[in-house]
Amino acid sequence: MILANKIAIVTGAGSGIGRASALALSEAGAIVVAADINGAAAEATASAITTGQRKALAVQADVGDLGHIDRMVRQAIEAFGQVDILLNNAGVTRRADIMELTEADWDRIHRVNAKGVFFCLQRVAREMIPRRSGRIINIASIAGRGYAGTSNAAYAASKGAVISLTKTAAQQLGRHDINVNAICPGVTKTPLSEDNMRVRAQQEGVSAEEMERRRAEAIPLRRANDPEDIAAMAVFLASPGARNITGQSYNVDGGIVPS
């Protein structure tokens, strides 16, 4: 129970990497605030935790809305007194060629993936600074490192922003003993990525099974991530073993992107 009684906020906790990470943090001892724009999905994740006799709180929150972010953090503080860990996971995308992207796509993607990550980080840091303690973990992507298979250019730009933000935030929050790191998942089996894969299969005129085979073959370890692979890294970065790690962005991708 390396995270016993730590209070963790997880955004986008209703499915995929967020849900797996919320469960993994709970299993490591943390009390989890499961936040998601889909309130029912947040409730389902919190219920899965409390069914195991552990503590959790579900919060409906749109991380692109600063009022929702403030309410999410206030609810966490009111329920549990502090915030020790933020897993900045909520994100959106769609499969699109660079010439198909619209202003609406750009605004939607950056509203959540860049603006949401920054303002969640800033709001939680306000609670961590007086206590001189905290772990902030941002979910970026190998798309932000130039992965050619990215869902679209706007998404890649938003995840590059998360990687840069992580470095600067680590430098400026380090004096308050707050660690800021990022995880860069590669191909991961989530509802969002599976939808993108089906769209790509249709575009290329092949079956979803064939596209999945091609996807695995492009990975040196020959397997896509399960959400639990990302969750395991999140638990480590939140743990005492990572106390002197900050400003880093770690690929979890089976070897697709070498650095």
C-alpha positions in Angstrom: 0.0 0.0 0.0 2.7 2.5 -1.1 0.1 5.3 -1.5 -1.8 4.6 1.7 -4.2 7.5 2.5 -3.0 9.7 -0.4 -5.7 11.7 -2.1 -5.6 11.4 -5.9 -7.7 13.2 -8.5 -7.9 11.4 -11.8 -9.5 13.2 -14.7 -11.1 11.2 -17.5 -11.6 8.5 -15.0 -14.7 7.0 -16.6 -12.9 4.8 -19.1 -9.7 3.6 -20.7 -6.4 4.8 -19.1 -8.2 7.0 -16.6 -10.4 4.2 -15.2 -7.4 1.7 -15.1 -5.3 4.3 -13.3 -8.0 5.2 -10.8 -8.3 1.5 -9.9 -4.6 1.0 -9.7 -4.0 4.0 -7.5 -6.8 2.8 -5.2 -5.2 -0.7 -5.1 -2.0 1.0 -4.0 -3.8 2.6 -1.1 -4.9 6.0 -2.5 -8.3 7.6 -2.0 -9.5 8.4 -5.5 -11.6 11.3 -6.8 -12.8 10.0 -10.1 -13.7 12.9 -12.4 -15.2 12.6 -15.9 -17.3 14.7 -18.2 -19.7 11.7 -18.2 -21.0 11.7 -14.6 -22.4 8.1 -14.9 -19.0 6.8 -16.0 -17.3 8.6 -13.1 -19.9 7.0 -10.8 -19.2 3.6 -12.2 -15.4 3.9 -11.6 -16.0 5.2 -8.1 -18.4 2.3 -7.4 -15.9 -0.2 -8.6 -13.5 1.1 -6.0 -15.9 1.4 -3.1 -17.1 -2.2 -3.8 -13.6 -3.3 -2.9 -14.1 -1.5 0.5 -11.9 1.4 -0.5 -12.8 5.1 -0.6 -13.6 7.1 -3.7 -15.7 10.1 -4.8 -17.2 10.6 -8.2 -17.3 14.1 -9.7 -18.8 15.2 -13.0 -16.4 17.7 -14.5 -15.5 19.2 -17.9 -11.8 20.0 -17.7 -12.2 22.6 -20.5 -14.3 24.7 -18.1 -12.4 26.5 -15.3 -15.5 26.6 -13.1 -15.8 22.8 -13.3 -12.1 22.4 -12.5 -12.5 24.6 -9.4 -15.6 22.7 -8.3 -13.8 19.4 -8.8 -10.9 20.4 -6.6 -13.1 22.0 -3.9 -15.2 18.8 -3.7 -12.0 16.8 -3.2 -10.8 19.2 -0.5 -14.2 19.2 1.2 -14.4 15.4 1.2 -10.8 14.5 2.1 -9.0 17.6 3.2 -6.2 17.7 0.7 -4.9 16.7 -2.8 -1.7 14.7 -2.9 -1.8 13.4 -6.5 -3.2 14.7 -9.8 -3.4 12.4 -12.8 -4.2 14.8 -15.6 -5.6 12.2 -18.1 -8.7 13.6 -19.8 -8.2 13.9 -23.5 -10.1 13.9 -26.9 -9.2 13.4 -30.5 -10.5 12.1 -33.8 -8.9 10.4 -36.8 -8.3 13.0 -39.5 -5.8 14.0 -42.2 -4.1 17.4 -41.7 -6.1 18.9 -44.6 -9.4 17.7 -43.1 -8.9 19.4 -39.7 -11.2 22.3 -38.9 -11.0 25.2 -36.5 -13.7 23.5 -34.4 -11.4 20.4 -34.3 -8.5 22.5 -33.2 -10.5 24.3 -30.5 -12.1 21.2 -29.1 -8.9 19.2 -28.9 -6.8 22.0 -27.4 -9.6 23.0 -25.0 -9.3 19.7 -23.3 -5.8 18.3 -24.0 -3.8 21.5 -23.5 -6.0 24.1 -21.7 -7.6 21.5 -19.5 -4.3 20.0 -18.5 -2.7 23.4 -17.7 -5.6 24.7 -15.6 -6.1 21.4 -13.7 -2.4 21.5 -12.9 -2.5 25.1 -11.8 -5.6 24.7 -9.6 -4.3 21.6 -7.9 -0.9 23.3 -7.4 -2.6 26.0 -5.4 -3.5 23.4 -2.9 -0.2 21.6 -2.9 2.1 24.7 -2.6 1.1 25.5 1.1 1.7 21.9 2.1 5.0 21.7 0.2 4.1 18.3 -1.2 2.5 16.9 -4.4 2.7 14.7 -7.4 1.3 15.8 -10.8 1.3 13.3 -13.6 0.2 14.4 -17.1 -0.8 12.0 -19.8 0.8 13.1 -23.0 1.4 10.8 -25.9 4.1 9.6 -28.3 2.2 11.7 -30.8 3.8 14.7 -29.1 7.2 13.2 -30.0 6.5 12.9 -33.7 4.9 9.5 -34.0 3.8 9.2 -37.6 0.7 7.2 -36.7 -0.9 10.0 -34.7 -4.7 10.4 -35.0 -4.2 14.0 -36.3 -1.9 16.9 -36.3 -3.9 19.0 -33.8 -3.8 16.1 -31.3 0.0 15.8 -31.8 0.4 19.5 -31.2 -1.7 19.4 -28.0 0.4 16.5 -26.7 3.6 18.3 -27.6 2.3 21.2 -25.5 1.8 18.8 -22.5 5.4 17.6 -22.7 6.7 21.2 -22.8 4.3 22.2 -20.0 5.6 19.3 -17.9 9.2 20.5 -18.1 8.4 24.1 -17.2 6.0 23.3 -14.5 8.5 20.9 -12.9 11.1 23.7 -12.9 8.8 26.3 -11.4 7.1 24.0 -8.8 10.1 22.1 -7.7 10.9 24.7 -5.0 7.6 23.7 -3.4 8.6 20.0 -3.5 6.0 19.3 -6.2 7.0 16.7 -8.8 5.6 17.0 -12.3 6.1 14.3 -14.8 4.4 13.0 -18.0 3.6 9.6 -19.4 3.6 9.2 -23.2 1.5 6.2 -24.1 1.9 4.5 -27.5 -0.9 2.5 -29.1 -3.2 1.7 -26.2 -6.4 -0.4 -26.3 -9.0 2.2 -25.2 -12.5 3.0 -26.5 -11.1 6.1 -28.1 -8.2 4.4 -29.9 -10.3 1.5 -31.0 -12.7 4.0 -32.6 -9.8 5.6 -34.4 -8.6 2.2 -35.6 -12.0 1.4 -37.1 -12.1 4.7 -38.9 -8.6 4.1 -40.3 -9.6 0.5 -41.4 -12.6 1.9 -43.3 -10.4 4.6 -44.9 -7.9 1.9 -46.1 -10.5 -0.6 -47.1 -9.4 -3.4 -44.7 -11.0 -5.2 -41.8 -10.6 -4.1 -38.2 -8.8 -7.4 -37.6 -6.3 -6.7 -40.4 -5.7 -3.2 -39.1 -5.1 -4.5 -35.6 -2.6 -7.0 -37.0 -0.7 -4.3 -38.8 -0.8 -2.1 -35.7 0.8 -4.9 -33.6 3.5 -5.6 -36.2 4.6 -2.0 -36.2 5.4 -2.3 -32.5 8.9 -3.8 -31.6 7.4 -5.8 -28.7 4.5 -6.8 -31.0 1.7 -5.8 -28.7 -0.3 -2.7 -28.0 -0.6 -1.3 -24.4 -3.4 -2.3 -22.2 -4.6 0.7 -20.1 -3.1 -1.1 -17.1 0.4 -0.6 -18.6 0.0 3.1 -18.3 -1.6 2.8 -14.9 1.4 1.0 -13.6 3.7 3.9 -14.6 1.3 6.3 -13.0 1.4 4.5 -9.7 5.2 4.4 -9.8 5.5 8.2 -10.5 3.1 8.8 -7.6 5.1 6.6 -5.3 8.0 7.3 -2.8 10.3 5.5 -5.2 9.9 8.4 -7.7 10.5 11.2 -5.1 13.5 12.6 -7.0 12.1 12.3 -10.5 10.6 15.5 -12.1 10.3 17.2 -15.4 10.5 13.8 -17.3 8.2 12.4 -20.0 8.3 8.6 -20.2 7.3 6.6 -23.3 5.2 3.5 -22.6 4.9 2.3 -26.2 6.5 -1.1 -26.7 9.5 0.5 -28.4 7.8 2.4 -31.2 9.5 5.7 -30.5 13.1 5.3 -29.3 13.4 8.5 -27.3 
